[in-house]
Amino acid sequence: MKKKRAVFVYSDKLLSYKFSDQHPFNQLRLKLTLDLLKSLKAIDDDDLVPPRMATDEELYLVHDRSFVQAVKDAGHGLISPEKAESYGLGTEDTPIFPHMHEASAYLVGGTLTAVDYVMEGKSEHALHLGGGLHHGFRGKASGFCIYNDSSVAIKYIQQKYGARVLYVDTDAHHGDGVQWTFYDDPNVCTFSIHETGRYLFPGTGNVNERGAGRGYGYSFNVPVDAFTEDESWLYAYQTAFREIADYFRPDVIVTQNGADAHYFDPLTHLSATIKIYREIPKLAHEIAHQYCNGRWIAVGGGGYDIWRVVPRAWAYIWLEMTENAHVSGSLPEEWIHHWEQQAPVPLIKTWEDPSNMYQPIPRKQEIEEKNRQTLERALIPIRQWSRNVESN
C-alpha cells in the first residue's frame, strides 16, 4: 500500500463531546472546517479515517483509574456533586453531560488513530482536529478538557514505538496538562507559546518552568504579552521552535493547534490575525521533514470564534500537510452560502483577514521588546548547552 501524504481523522461521533448549547467549546467547528475543505475540493473521502474509542487501559497510561470511573459515573448521573467537583467535573468550565466518558474516549482514540497511521508508516502526517485537550490532568478535568488525548498519545508513542516526542502547543492558553505529565521525562520535550498567565487561565507557563529532575531543560514556555501582534508572535514561535528542534532532535512531532490567539477570539487578549495560522503549520511541516522523516501528528485545541476564525485556521493545517497551502482570495461560495444563515456573526469571505480589523495597538514597541526578552530567557538552557558543546 502506497504511503499517504496525510490522513484526516473524523467521524460525526466526535461531535458528541458537547457540554451544552451555550458552552464556548463547540465541536461544530470540526464540521465547519471539513466542509470548507470539501467545498475547496481539497479533501476526498479516502483521506478520512474514523476514530476508534480509546480503551480504559490506554486512558490509564495517564489517568487514574478512580478518575476514569468518576467520568463514567458522571455520564450516567451516578455521582454526587461534591465527589464530581473533586474530580473537576460539574464545574462551570467542565459541566457534566450524558455519556461523557464515551465522547471523551473517542477524542483520545482519534489521536491514537492518528499516531498509528504515522508511526506505522501508512501516512507521513495525520490531522485529528477533535483532539488537543491539553488541560486534562491525571486525576482531574480542567478547562473544558476531560481526558488529555495528547498526553495519552505521547505515552502511547513511548510505550509502543519507543520514540522521542517534541510536543508544540500554539494555543493561547498554556499547555499545562501535557507539560506536567512529562515534566521529569527527558524523552519528551514540550514547547508552549501562549498568552501570559497574568491575565489568562490557567495562570501557568512561566519561562522558569523548565522541567524537573532528569527532565530539566526539556520544558519550554514563551508567555507572550497581551495584545501581541503577528510579527512579534511569529518571531518568538519560529525562533524558539527551530532552536528547540535542533537541540532535542525528535523522532516525531505532535502539534496542538488551538486557534484562539486570534484578535476575534472571545476568551483571550492577543491581537494575531489569520496570517499566523498559515505560518504555524508551515514551520511544523518543515521541521518534521528535517528531523523526523516527515512524522507529524497534529491535533486541534482551543478556538472559540468558530465561524470567522477556526475553519480557516484549521483548514490551513490540512492544506499545508497536502502541499496545497497557496490558497488566497475568496472562500468557496458554496461554503459561505451554506453556513451564513446559521452564523450569528457576518462571515469573513476571504482567506485573508480584513486589513482594518482593529485599531493600532498603543504599546506595540513595548510589547515587542518584552516578548523579545521573554524569548531570550526561555532559550537560556539551549544557549548554555550550545556553548558547552562548542567548548568541548
C-alpha positions, -999 to +999 in steps of 0.1 A: +000+000+000+014+034-010+021+057+019-003+086+020+009+121+024-018+128+051-049+114+067-078+134+084-093+116+114-130+123+116-165+110+122-197+126+135-191+107+168-166+135+176-195+160+178-209+142+208-183+159+230-207+187+239-212+204+272-243+225+263-256+247+235-243+278+254-208+264+262-180+281+243-163+248+234-183+239+203-173+209+181-194+222+152-161+238+143-149+204+131-178+201+107-173+237+095-136+230+088-142+198+070-170+213+049-147+242+040-120+217+027-146+197+008-160+229-008-125+237-018-121+202-033-090+198-011-100+166+006-115+133-006-134+106+013-104+083+011-084+109+031-108+104+060-101+079+087-127+072+115-115+075+151-117+045+174-126+046+211-096+046+235-096+016+258-096+020+296-060+006+296-049+033+272-065+060+293-047+046+324-014+054+307-020+089+321-052+090+340-060+075+375-085+046+375-106+064+400-109+094+377-119+074+347-146+057+368-158+091+381-162+102+345-182+071+336-204+075+367-209+112+360-221+105+324-248+082+339-259+105+367-243+082+394-220+107+412-227+133+439-220+169+431-193+170+458-175+140+445-178+152+409-163+185+418-133+169+435-125+155+400-131+188+382-164+176+369-197+195+371-179+229+372-188+259+351-159+252+327-164+214+325-201+206+331-214+170+332-232+157+301-247+123+292-222+096+281-192+120+286-168+091+291-176+076+257-174+110+240-141+118+256-127+083+249-135+089+212-114+121+212-085+102+227-089+073+204-089+097+174-055+110+184-042+074+189-056+065+154-035+095+140-005+082+159-007+047+145-011+059+109+021+080+112+042+057+133+033+026+113+043+044+081+009+044+065+009+082+063+035+109+067+012+132+085-021+129+104-046+156+115-071+150+143-089+183+150-111+167+176-081+163+199-059+189+217-075+188+251-043+199+268-057+209+303-067+174+314-047+161+344-040+127+358-069+128+382-088+159+373-107+175+344-099+212+338-106+240+313-131+222+290-108+191+289-118+158+304-092+133+292-059+146+279-056+130+245-021+144+237-006+131+270-021+097+264-009+097+228+027+107+238+028+079+265+014+055+239+041+065+214+068+060+240+055+025+250+045+012+216+072+028+194+100+039+218+102+073+201+113+107+214+085+132+211+085+170+206+052+185+216+045+220+203+015+239+216+004+272+200-029+275+218-033+309+235-037+290+268-007+273+284-005+236+276-003+228+314-017+192+315+008+179+289+037+198+304+032+185+339+027+149+327+062+149+312+079+174+335+105+149+346+109+130+314+140+137+293+125+118+263+096+142+258+102+179+251+073+203+255+072+238+240+042+261+246+038+296+233+008+313+249-006+344+263+009+353+297-009+337+326-011+370+344-045+376+328-055+342+314-064+307+325-046+285+337-021+311+350+009+288+345+036+286+318+062+309+331+097+309+314+112+294+345+091+262+343+119+242+327+113+207+338+124+187+369+150+160+377+161+143+345+135+163+326+152+196+335+158+216+303+131+198+283+102+221+291+100+254+272+075+282+277+072+315+258+044+335+276+038+365+253+022+397+264-015+406+260-022+423+227+008+407+209+005+410+171+016+388+143+052+398+138+062+395+174+043+362+179+058+347+148+093+358+156+090+341+190+074+309+176+098+305+147+130+313+167+121+290+196+108+261+175+139+260+153+163+261+183+143+236+203+141+211+174+178+213+168+186+209+205+162+180+211+163+161+177+129+144+180+117+112+163+082+126+159+064+159+163+030+164+179+015+198+174-015+212+193-032+239+172-056+259+193-069+288+171-076+312+200-046+337+197-067+355+170-079+390+177-116+379+173-113+352+199-137+360+228-117+343+256-082+357+250-064+390+247-040+386+218-040+405+185-029+379+160-045+376+126-051+346+103-015+352+090+000+332+119-023+302+111-008+300+077+028+301+091+023+278+122+018+245+102+044+256+075+072+255+101+059+223+117+059+206+083+094+218+075+108+206+109+090+173+107+108+166+074+141+180+086+143+158+118+116+131+118+113+117+082+080+137+080+064+122+111+039+148+122+007+144+142-015+175+146-045+179+169-069+208+174-074+226+208-090+260+217-107+283+193-139+300+202-148+321+172-159+291+154-174+310+124-148+336+114-115+321+126-114+284+133-124+269+099-098+290+080-071+285+106-076+247+108-080+243+070-045+257+066-031+227+086-046+202+061-037+224+031-001+225+044+001+188+051-011+181+015+011+208+000-019+229-012-013+259+011-012+285-016-049+293-014-059+330-012-087+353-022-124+343-018-136+314+003-157+289-017-191+304-025-208+271-017-195+271+019-205+307+026-240+302+012-245+270+032-233+284+066-241+322+066-277+316+075-267+298+107-238+321+117-246+346+145-219+370+130-212+380+094-187+355+079-153+366+067-155+357+030-118+356+022-088+335+033-072+368+045-085+390+073-098+425+066-068+449+068-086+473+092-096+447+117-085+466+148-071+499+158-033+502+161-020+489+194-007+518+215+020+498+234+033+480+203+070+486+208+069+479+245+051+446+239+075+435+212+105+443+234+090+425+264+084+394+242+120+395+229+133+395+264+109+366+274+121+346+244+158+351+253+150+339+289+131+309+276+160+297+255+187+301+281+191+263+286+197+258+249+221+286+246+241+273+276+241+238+261+253+251+228+282+269+245+291+238+264+291+217+232+313+243+214+338+245+243+341+207+243 
